[in-house]
Amino acid sequence: MSELPREPSYFVDRLTTLQLSMRDALMTRRREASEAAMRSAEGTGESDIIYSPDAWVHDVLIDFCHEWAEEIPFLLVAEDIEGGSIVFPKGTPEDDSQFVLIVDPVDGTRGLMYDKRSAWVLSGVASYRGPETNLRDIEVAVQTEIPTSRQYLSAMVYGIMGAGVWGEQHNIFSNEVTPFSPQPATNESIAHGFATIAKFFPSGKSLAAAIEERLMETISSEAGEEFPMIFDDQYISSGGQLYELMVGHDLFTADLRPLLLAQAGAGSRLGKICAHPYDLCTELIAREAGVIVTDLDGRALSAPLDTTTNILWLGFANEGIQRQVYPVLKDILRDLGLT
């Protein structure tokens, strides 16, 4: 039974309206901006760099929250807010919040600002539990694709805890909306499919690549594959990675950055650029679609709804893929002294 102050459908309606407004505002601004303006850094947040696309949708988010708060008080958690959170209406005590809205306005900024790949608007809603409010408490989540300038379709997917997941393809030019049902892959092996360990940045890449190479070679050998025909895809967006899993494009994804950061030590150039709760606030959608999303111990993800907690996560398209990959990965990490 939902613990949210309104029906889940109420939140789906609000979140889809918000995300379409943010998507459209960014696309309009992009058409008017120069390449240099699109790629400029606006500042540094608590856990990541704020680029122009992130800043462009900030006011859309804040204005929407002011209007929404006329109906119900809530706490907004987002990276580009001072202190990481703010209560609406302004001046309301945080303990009067009836829910938490966590948002990543542009997840995948780096790919989008070079017009290489879609980014995503991510948001999730959880009943307010004070500092104890957790990623596990998210009951409604929505993510909307911000397409590159060469695309005419924009996907939207949303999920409700215990009720399922829904998808829509939006035609940017005609405004036609076509429903679809996200369906993870049913393969029982990662052979001839996409399976990836995240290694987006130079620091830590050699270790991540060594883990990945050993993992893929071991699995290929066990499967009797002469050549390790497993493909890599570095989609610099946690929401994008989850989407690729939930629609059957990818079979396995692992983001081990917190583990690599711990291994590198305090002075590492890895910095703080790991996945955070706002990056993974839509993992509920993937789970409702049938994707298995866990931590390194095979448990459901657990993290406070903040902007700074580093999250390690594993995503498997189905139980068969998990049985094939997870034990081998655990053995490799143990052999390397990482666990």
C-alpha positions in Angstrom: 0.0 0.0 0.0 1.3 3.4 -1.0 2.5 5.7 1.8 2.4 8.8 -0.4 0.0 11.6 0.5 -1.8 11.3 -2.9 -2.5 8.5 -5.4 0.5 7.4 -7.5 -1.3 8.6 -10.6 -1.3 12.1 -9.2 2.5 12.1 -9.1 2.9 10.5 -12.5 0.9 13.4 -13.9 2.9 16.0 -12.2 6.3 14.4 -13.0 5.5 13.9 -16.7 4.3 17.5 -17.0 7.5 18.7 -15.3 9.8 16.6 -17.4 8.3 17.5 -20.7 8.6 21.2 -19.8 12.3 20.7 -18.9 13.0 18.7 -22.1 11.3 21.3 -24.3 12.9 24.2 -22.6 16.4 22.7 -23.1 15.7 21.8 -26.7 14.6 25.4 -27.5 17.6 26.9 -25.8 19.9 24.5 -27.6 18.6 25.7 -31.0 19.4 29.3 -30.1 22.9 28.6 -28.5 26.3 28.4 -30.1 28.4 25.2 -29.7 30.6 27.0 -27.3 27.7 28.1 -25.1 26.3 24.6 -25.1 29.6 23.2 -23.8 30.6 25.7 -21.2 31.0 24.9 -17.5 28.8 27.1 -15.3 30.2 26.0 -11.9 30.9 23.1 -9.6 28.3 21.4 -7.5 28.9 19.3 -4.4 29.5 16.2 -6.5 29.8 17.1 -10.1 30.4 19.9 -12.6 27.4 22.1 -13.7 27.4 22.6 -17.4 25.2 25.0 -19.4 22.4 22.5 -20.1 22.1 21.8 -16.4 21.8 25.5 -15.7 19.3 26.1 -18.5 16.6 24.0 -16.9 17.2 25.0 -13.3 14.6 27.8 -13.4 12.0 25.6 -15.1 12.3 23.1 -12.2 12.2 25.8 -9.5 9.2 27.6 -11.0 7.3 24.3 -11.4 8.0 23.4 -7.7 6.8 26.8 -6.6 3.5 26.2 -8.4 3.2 22.6 -7.2 3.8 23.6 -3.6 0.5 25.6 -3.7 -1.1 22.2 -3.5 1.1 20.3 -1.0 4.5 21.0 0.8 7.5 18.9 -0.2 11.3 18.7 -0.1 13.2 19.0 -3.4 16.6 17.2 -3.6 18.7 18.2 -6.7 22.3 18.7 -7.4 22.3 22.3 -8.5 20.6 23.6 -5.3 22.7 25.1 -2.6 22.9 22.6 0.2 21.4 19.9 -2.0 17.8 20.4 -1.0 15.1 23.0 -0.5 11.6 23.0 1.0 8.5 24.3 -0.9 6.7 26.5 -0.2 9.5 28.8 0.9 9.8 29.1 4.6 8.0 25.9 5.4 9.7 23.7 8.1 11.3 20.7 6.5 9.4 18.4 8.9 6.1 19.6 7.3 7.1 18.1 4.0 4.7 15.4 2.8 7.0 13.9 0.2 10.5 14.1 -1.2 11.0 14.9 -4.9 14.5 14.0 -6.1 15.5 15.2 -9.6 18.5 15.0 -11.9 17.6 17.7 -14.4 20.0 16.5 -17.1 21.5 13.1 -16.6 24.1 12.5 -19.4 25.0 16.2 -19.9 28.4 15.4 -21.4 27.0 13.4 -24.3 24.2 15.8 -25.0 26.4 19.0 -25.0 28.5 17.5 -27.8 25.3 16.3 -29.6 26.6 12.7 -29.4 23.9 11.0 -27.4 20.6 11.5 -25.6 20.5 12.7 -22.0 17.6 12.1 -19.6 15.4 14.0 -17.1 15.1 11.8 -14.0 12.8 12.1 -11.0 11.4 10.0 -8.2 9.0 10.6 -5.4 9.1 9.1 -1.9 7.1 9.6 1.3 9.0 12.0 3.6 10.8 10.2 6.4 13.2 12.9 7.4 16.9 12.0 7.1 15.9 8.3 6.9 14.2 8.8 3.5 15.9 6.3 1.3 16.2 5.3 -2.4 14.2 2.2 -1.5 11.3 4.5 -0.5 10.7 5.8 -4.0 7.3 4.8 -5.1 6.9 6.7 -8.4 9.6 7.4 -10.9 9.7 9.0 -14.4 12.4 9.5 -16.9 12.2 11.4 -20.2 14.7 11.4 -23.0 16.3 14.7 -24.1 17.2 13.7 -27.7 20.1 14.9 -29.8 19.4 17.4 -32.6 19.3 14.6 -35.1 16.5 12.6 -33.4 12.8 13.0 -33.9 11.7 10.5 -31.1 12.0 11.0 -27.4 11.2 8.2 -25.0 9.4 8.5 -21.7 9.2 5.6 -19.2 7.5 5.6 -15.8 7.0 3.1 -13.0 4.9 2.7 -9.9 6.1 0.5 -7.1 4.3 -2.9 -7.3 2.2 -1.8 -10.2 4.4 -2.0 -13.2 6.1 0.1 -15.9 4.8 2.0 -18.9 6.6 3.6 -21.9 5.8 6.2 -24.5 7.6 7.4 -27.7 7.0 11.1 -28.3 7.4 12.4 -31.9 9.1 15.8 -31.4 7.7 17.2 -34.6 4.2 15.9 -34.8 3.6 15.5 -31.0 2.2 12.0 -31.7 2.6 9.7 -28.6 2.9 6.0 -29.2 2.7 3.7 -26.1 5.2 0.8 -25.7 6.0 -1.8 -23.0 9.6 -1.9 -21.9 10.9 -5.4 -22.1 14.4 -6.5 -20.9 16.3 -9.1 -22.9 15.6 -12.8 -22.2 19.1 -14.0 -23.2 20.6 -16.4 -20.7 24.2 -15.5 -21.8 25.9 -12.2 -22.5 27.6 -13.7 -25.6 27.1 -11.6 -28.7 25.4 -8.8 -26.6 26.3 -5.6 -24.8 27.8 -6.0 -21.3 29.7 -3.1 -19.8 31.7 -2.0 -16.8 31.6 1.8 -16.6 35.0 3.5 -17.2 34.1 6.9 -18.3 37.1 8.9 -17.2 40.9 8.3 -17.5 41.5 7.9 -13.7 40.7 4.4 -12.7 40.1 3.2 -16.2 43.0 0.7 -16.3 41.7 -1.2 -13.3 38.1 -1.2 -14.5 39.2 -2.4 -17.9 41.3 -5.2 -16.4 38.3 -6.4 -14.4 36.1 -6.2 -17.4 38.6 -8.1 -19.7 39.0 -10.9 -17.1 35.3 -11.1 -16.6 34.4 -11.4 -20.3 37.3 -13.8 -21.0 36.3 -16.1 -18.1 32.6 -16.1 -19.1 33.5 -16.7 -22.8 35.8 -19.6 -21.9 33.2 -21.2 -19.6 30.6 -20.9 -22.4 33.0 -22.5 -24.9 33.2 -19.4 -27.0 36.4 -19.3 -29.2 36.3 -15.5 -29.4 34.9 -13.3 -26.5 32.2 -11.7 -28.6 30.8 -9.3 -26.0 30.4 -5.7 -26.7 31.1 -2.6 -24.7 29.1 0.6 -24.5 30.1 3.6 -22.4 26.8 5.5 -22.1 27.7 8.4 -19.7 24.3 8.4 -18.1 23.0 6.2 -15.3 19.5 6.8 -16.4 20.5 6.0 -20.0 22.2 2.8 -18.8 19.1 1.7 -17.0 16.9 2.5 -20.0 19.2 0.3 -22.2 18.7 -2.6 -19.8 14.9 -2.2 -19.5 14.3 -2.1 -23.3 16.5 -5.1 -24.1 19.5 -3.4 -25.6 22.0 -4.2 -22.9 22.4 -7.4 -20.9 24.7 -6.4 -18.0 26.0 -3.1 -16.6 28.2 -2.5 -13.6 29.3 0.9 -12.2 32.1 0.1 -9.8 33.4 3.7 -9.4 33.0 3.9 -5.6 35.0 0.7 -5.3 37.7 2.0 -7.6 37.8 5.3 -5.7 38.3 3.5 -2.4 41.1 1.4 -4.0 42.8 4.6 -5.3 42.9 6.3 -2.0 42.2 9.8 -0.7 44.6 11.6 -3.1 43.2 10.0 -6.3 42.2 12.1 -9.3 39.1 10.1 -9.5 37.5 12.8 -7.4 33.8 12.5 -6.5 32.4 11.8 -10.0 30.4 8.7 -9.1 26.8 7.8 -9.4 24.7 9.4 -6.7 21.1 9.0 -5.5 19.7 11.5 -8.1 21.4 9.5 -10.9 19.6 6.4 -9.8 16.3 7.8 -8.6 14.6 6.0 -11.5 16.0 2.5 -10.9 12.5 1.6 -9.6 11.4 1.7 -13.3 14.0 -0.8 -14.3 13.1 -3.1 -11.5 9.4 -2.9 -12.3 10.3 -3.8 -15.9 12.1 -6.9 -14.7 15.7 -5.8 -14.6 17.7 -6.9 -11.5 19.4 -3.9 -9.9 21.6 -4.6 -6.9 24.6 -3.5 -4.9 27.8 -5.6 -4.8 26.3 -7.9 -2.2 23.3 -8.7 -4.3 20.9 -6.6 -2.2 18.5 -3.8 -3.3 20.2 -0.4 -3.6 20.0 1.6 -0.4 21.1 5.2 0.0 19.8 8.4 1.6 18.1 10.8 -0.8 20.9 13.3 -1.0 23.3 14.6 -3.6 26.6 13.3 -2.3 26.4 9.6 -1.5 28.4 7.5 -3.9 26.6 4.4 -5.2 28.0 1.2 -6.7 25.4 -0.7 -8.7 25.0 -3.7 -10.9 22.2 -4.2 -13.5 21.3 -7.6 -15.0 18.7 -8.1 -17.7 17.3 -11.2 -16.0 18.1 -13.9 -13.5 19.9 -16.0 -16.1 22.4 -13.2 -16.8 22.8 -12.6 -13.1 23.6 -16.3 -12.5 26.2 -16.2 -15.3 27.9 -13.0 -14.4 27.6 -12.2 -10.7 29.6 -15.2 -9.2 32.5 -14.6 -11.7 32.6 -10.9 -11.0 32.6 -11.5 -7.2 35.5 -14.0 -7.6 37.5 -11.6 -9.6 37.1 -8.7 -7.2 38.0 -11.0 -4.3 41.1 -12.2 -6.1 42.2 -8.6 -6.8 41.7 -7.7 -3.1 38.9 -5.3 -3.8 36.3 -7.0 -1.6 
